[in-house]
Amino acid sequence: MRRRILVVALSAVLLAVLLLGVPLAVAIQRDAVGEERGELERAALTAATAVSPSYRTGDPVELPAVTAPIEVSLYDPAGHLVTGPGARELEAARLAARTGRVEDADHGDVLAEAVPVSVDEEIIGVVVASSPRADLHATLARRFLGLTALGLVAFAGAGVFAYWQARRLTRPMRELARAATRMGAGDLGARAERSGVPEIDETADALATTAVRLSAFVDRERSFSARASHQLRTPLTRLRLELEAGMVSEALATADHLSQVVDDVLAVTREPAPHASGFAVEPVLADVVDAWHGTFALDGRPLRLRVDAGLTAGASEAAVRQVLQVLLDNAYRHGAGAVTVTGREASGVVAIDVVDRGGSPVPWPPAESGGRMGLALARTLARSQRGRLLLSQDEDGTRFTLLVPRSGAEQVDPGTVGP
């Protein structure tokens, strides 16, 4: 990229130098020729004032001294040399005498100007001032050399500036590429430094946003890998016990329940946000309680359900179902006595209580690893649905309360909801 920036910048400067330099060179040439002819004309005019009409009777003519390499000569109206170092015959001198105007008198490698000399409106002679073209060429060479040097300085300055700009642009691009490479290698916390170039910074921001989303996706995948076994362990254990006891119909129901658990876990992992349409609470609670009836019945423990009519939750059905699975599993493994599941409306939200009669104290909030991992999962799922999971314990037993928004509500009120 740096080379491309340099090539583009230097090509633009070269084109600009050529577009400006060529017309400027033509103007310099015309100006130098004009200056030289003007100098010759002034020398000829000065000499013409010194020419006396008496030269035609044989009086000597003394032309004024001029600066080398200019030479001054006097010709008669017929173009014959009278005095000076010029050519013996000069057609331009005859032309100047005939027209009475200053005429160019160039010949060979000589640049010359012919000025007529008149007395009483009579042309008595022509003064010719000349200089070698080599002198003009030397002047042009010096000016063209200066113009070329100026163009080279401009080209070099543009090259230095373009190189600096190329480094300024390519350095943040390399940083961006390195950050992208690190992200591709698994370091989703890699970030590119701010460069001060808006377009590059916008790209870096977009890359950072993508990294955040990828990180959240990876976290959900890791959560699924770490906790899916916990959610599947209890249905598998029940299925094994029911098969050993010869409870075929119950085993089939547990297999169906196991399939539902797998679907719910995948749904929660892939789509953790709540559904805007919500779901009816009573059928979901009844389905989950029915799946657990056989397991609690084997231990002689009653499992009861009470649900207010018409409750509709504004959350993910799969997420709420999985939270209930965790809470019932916790009541079965660590609780005692009868278990009651209650669905009710409380302070504008949906409250689902799971109450058992005894058991060991529950550490709260639960640890993310070890111990009762399922409770940590349930608490995380509740938060993902803009809800809360509360715990209260006393000598009469343990109560977990899941709070989720009602359908159409924004989120659960942070205040405490009573039983």
N, C-alpha and C positions, 0 to 999 in steps of 0.2 A: 504493500500500500504506500509506503514511504516513497518508493521509486516512482509510482504513478503520480503522486502529488508533485514531486519534483519535475517530472516530464511535462505535466500539464502547465505548471507555473512557468517553467523556463520557455516552453513553446509559446505561451501567451506573451511573455516579455520579448522574445525574439521577433514575433510577428509585429508587436508594437514598435520595436526599434526599427524594423525594416519599413513599416508604414510611415514612420516619422522621419527616418534617416534618409531615405531616397529623395523625397521632395526637398529636404533640407540641403542635401548635397547638390541638387540642381540649382537651388537658390544661391548657395555659396559660390558655385562656378560662375553664375551670371553676375553676381556681385563683384567677384574678383576681376572678371573681364571688364565690367563697367568701370571699376576703379582704375584699372590699368589704362583704358582708353581715355578716361577723364584726365589722368595724369599726363598722358601724351598730348592731349589737346591743350592743356594749360601751358605745357612747355612750348608747343608750336605757337600759341598766341603770344607768349612772352617774346619769342624770337621774332615774330612778325612785326612787332613794334620797333624792332631795331633795324629793319630793312629800309634803306633810303632809295628813292627813285633814281638816284645818281649812279646806282650800280650798273644801270644799263649803258652808261657812257664809259664804263671801265673802272669806276671807283671800287676799291676793295670793300667787301662786306664782312663785318665782324659780328658773328652771331654770339649771343650770350652763352656763358657756360651753363651746362645742365648736369644733373646728378646721374652718374652711371647707374645702370647700363643704357640710359636713354641717349639717343643720338639725334641731332638736329641738322637738316640739310635744306638748301634753298634751290628751287627749280624755277625756270622761266615759264611763262604761260604755255609754251609748247611742250613742256615736260622734260626739258634738258637740264641736267645738273649744272648749277652755277657754282655752288660751294658746299662742302660738307662731305661726310663719309658715305652718303647714300648711293644708290644705283645710278648709272649714267642716264638711263631713260626710265621714266615712270609715268605710266598711263594714268594713274590715279591723280597725278599732279595736273595733267591736262584737263581731266574731268572737273577737278575743283576749280580751275581757272575759268572753265566754261560756265559752270553752274553758279559760281560765287558762294558755294556752301562748303562747310567742313565735310570731307569725305574720308571713308575708310581707305587706307592705302596699303593693306596687308599684301605681302608677297613672300612666297617661300616660307621660311621659318621666322619671319619678321612680322611683328604687329606694329602698324603705323597709322597715323592720322595726318591728313593733309588740310592745312588752313590757308585760304587765299589771302594775298596781301593786295590791298587796293589803295589808290590815291585818286581823289576826286572821281569816285565811282568807276575808276579804271583798274582792272586787275593787272598788276605789274609783276606778280610772281606768286609762288606757292611755297610755304614752309612745311616741311614734312618732319614730324618727330616720330622716332621708331625705337622699338626695344625687342630683343629676341624673345620668341615664344617660350624658350626654356625658363626664362625668369618667371613668366606667368605660371608655367607648370610647377615650378618649385613652390610658388606661393600657394597654389591649389593643393599640392601634396602636403604642405604643412597644415593647411586647414582641414583637409580630409583626415589626416592623421589625428588631429585633435578631436574631430567628430567621432572617429573610430574609437579613440581612447575613452571618450565620454560614453559611447554605447557599451563598451566592454565593462566600464565601471558600473553602469546601470544593470547590465546583465549579471555581473558578479554580485552586486548588492541584492538583486532579486533572487539569485541563487541562495545566498545566505539566509535571506528572509524566508524563502520557500522551505529550506532545510529545517529552519527553526519551527515553522508552522507544521511541517510534516512530522517532526518529533513530538510536537505538542498534541497532534491528533492521533498519531499511532501509539504513543505510550498508553493513553487510557484504553485504546482498543485492545492492546496486548493484555492490559490488566483485566479487561472484560473477558477476553478469551481464557485467561488463566482461571478466573473465577468460575466460568462456565465449565472448564475442565475439572476443577475441584468438585463442583456440584455433581458432575457426571460420575466422579469417583466415589460419591457418597457423602461428601462434606456439604450438607445443605445449608450450613451456616456461613459459607463463603460469600463475601460481598466485594464488589469492585469499589474503589475509592471514587469520590466525586471528582470530576475532571474540569468542571466549569464550562464544558461544551454541552449545550442543551440537548442536542440530539443523542449524544452518547450517554448522558445522564438519564434520559428517558428510557433508553435501552437497558441501562443498568437497573433502573427501578422496575421495569417490566420483568427482568430476570430475577430480581429479588422477590417480587410478588409470586412468580412461578415457583421459586424455591420454597416459599412459605406454604403454598398450596401442596407442593410435593411432600413437604415435611409432615403436614397434617394427614395426607394420604398414607404416608409410610407409618405414621403413628397409629392410624386406624388399623392398618394391616398387622402391625406388631401386636396391637391390642387384641385383634381377632386371633392371632396365632397363640398368644399367651393365655387367653381366657376361654377360648372355644371349648377346650378340653374340660374346663370346669362346668360349663353349661351342659355338656353332653354326658358327663360322668354319671349324674344321678339317674337320667332316663335309662342309660345302659344297665346300671345296677338293678333298677326296678325290673327291667325286661328279663334279666338273668334270674332274679328271684321268682318272677312269675312263671318263667319257663320251668324252673326246677320244681315249683309247686304244682305244675300241671294246669295252671290258669291260662288256657289258650286264648279265650276272648279278651282277658285283661292284657295278655302279652301283645295281642294284635293292636289293642288300643294304645298301649305304650309305644309300639313301633310307629303308629301314626303320630303320636305325640313327639317322638324322637325326630321324625321327618319335619314336623312343624318347628321344632327347636332349631334344626339346621337352617330352615328357610328364614326364621326370624333373625338368627345370628348373622347370616349373610346380608339380609336386608338392612339391619342396623349398621353393619360395617360399611356397606356401600352407600347408604342413604341415611345419614344420622339426623338430618333435619326433620322436624315434624311436618306432617301433612296439614295443609291449610284447611282441608275439608273436615278433618277430625274423624272420630268413630264413636259408635255407641258403646258405652262402658259395660252394660249388663251382659251382653253375649260373650264378650272377651273374658270377663271374670268367671262366668259360668263355665266356659270351655277349659280354662286353666284349672279351676277347682275340680271339675270332673276328672281331669287327667291325674290329679293327685289323690282322689278318693281311695283308690285301691291301696296305694302305698301306706296312707295313714291307717286304713282299716286293718292291714296286716299287723300293726302294732296296737290295735285297739284304741286308736285315738280318733275322736270325732273331728270332722272338718265341715264347718258351716259357712254359708254365704248369705249376706244381706246387702241388697243394692237398692238405692233410691231409683224410682222409675224416671226415665227420660234423661238420664245423664249422658252428655256428649263431651268427650275430651278433645281438645285441640292439640294433639300430639301424635307421635308415630305409634301405631298399634303394635308393631313388632317390638319397639323399645319398651312400651308399658308391659307387654306380655313377658319379656325377658326379666324385667325388674320383679314382677310377681313370681316368676320361676325361682329367682334367687331368694326372695323372702320366704317362700314356702319351703324351699330346700333348707334354709337356715332354721326355720321353725321345726322341721322334721329332724334335723341332725342335732341341734343344740337346745331346742325347746322341750316342753313337756305339756301333757294334758291336751285339752281340746284347743283347736285352732279356729279362729273366726276371721273371715275376710269380709270387709265392709266397704261398699262404695257409696259415697255421700257427697252432697254439695256443702261446701264450707267457705263462707266469706267470698263467694264469687268464683271459687276454683273447685276442681274435682279432687276429693281426698279419698284415697284407698288405704284402709287400715288392714294390717295383718297382725293379729294378737294371739299369743300363746300363753300358757299358764305356768311359767317357771323357766328354769334353765340357768346357765351360767351367765355372768355379766358379759356384755358385748363391748369390746373396745370401740370407741367412736371419737373422731372419724376413723374409718377402717384403713389399715395399711394397704398400699398398692401392691405389695408382694408378700407372700407368706400369710399364715393365719387364714382369716375368712376373706379370701380373694374375691368371692362372689359379691360381697357387700360393697367392696370398692368399685366393682363393675356397675352394680345397681346405682350407686351414688353418681357415678360418671354419666350413666345413661339418663338419669333424672335431670341432671344439669344440661345435657345436650338437648333436652326437650323443653328448656326454659322453666324447669320445675325444681323441686327439692325433695330430698329424702330425709325424714326426721326420725329420731329414736327417743323413746321414753321407757324407763324401766323402774319398777318398784317391786315390793314384796309379792304383788299379785301376778306379775308376769312381765312380758316384753311386748311393746307396741311399736311397730314400724308404720310410718305414715308417708305414703307417696302423694305429693301434691303436683298436679299438672294443670295447665290452663284449661278453662272451658273452651269449647269451640268458638272462635272469633275473638278470644282474649289475647293480649300481647304476651304477658308473662305472669308468673305467680307473684302475688304480693309478698314482699320480704318479711312481713309480720308473722307472728306465730299463729298457727291455726289450731284451735282446740279440738278435742275428740268429739 
